[in-house]
Amino acid sequence: MNRIEEIDKKIDELYAELQAIDNDPNIVDKSFEEFEARREPFYKVIRGLSREKRMLMIPEFEDFKKIDKECVMPLKEFIKDVKSGCFIDSDGFGYYAKGNQVSNIQINPSDVRAGTIRQDFNEICWYNK
């Protein structure tokens, strides 16, 4: 089993654990904040594993579609904008790109803050929510 398969398996296991906890009638949260706090440790691990997976993925490319050409920005500009607070994860998401092609590898603003940025791309295609 390669590392990407290991990551996928672990993520599936974590989601199954969350589902079991969510369905446990003995666990009663008094507030939404408590519910979120109980789930956050799982999501923290899932986010880290997802970042690692995106760093390891071999990209698959597609030619830009018309809409993609409107969303392209230099990766360095995206990084600068994230660091200045212009983009956060809830704003949208992007895909790494280069040349006239967009990859299947997603990038999130939190990737920049975590220091997990692919160096083999020079652009991203950003989609606002």
Protein Blocks (a to p, Z undefined) as FASTA:
>chain_A
ZZklmmmmmmmmmmmmmmmmmmmmkbccfbfklmmmmmmmmmmmmmmmmmmmmmmpccdd
ddddfklmmmgccfklmmmmmmnopacfklmccdddehjbdcfbdcdfklmmnopacfkb
cbdcdddZZ
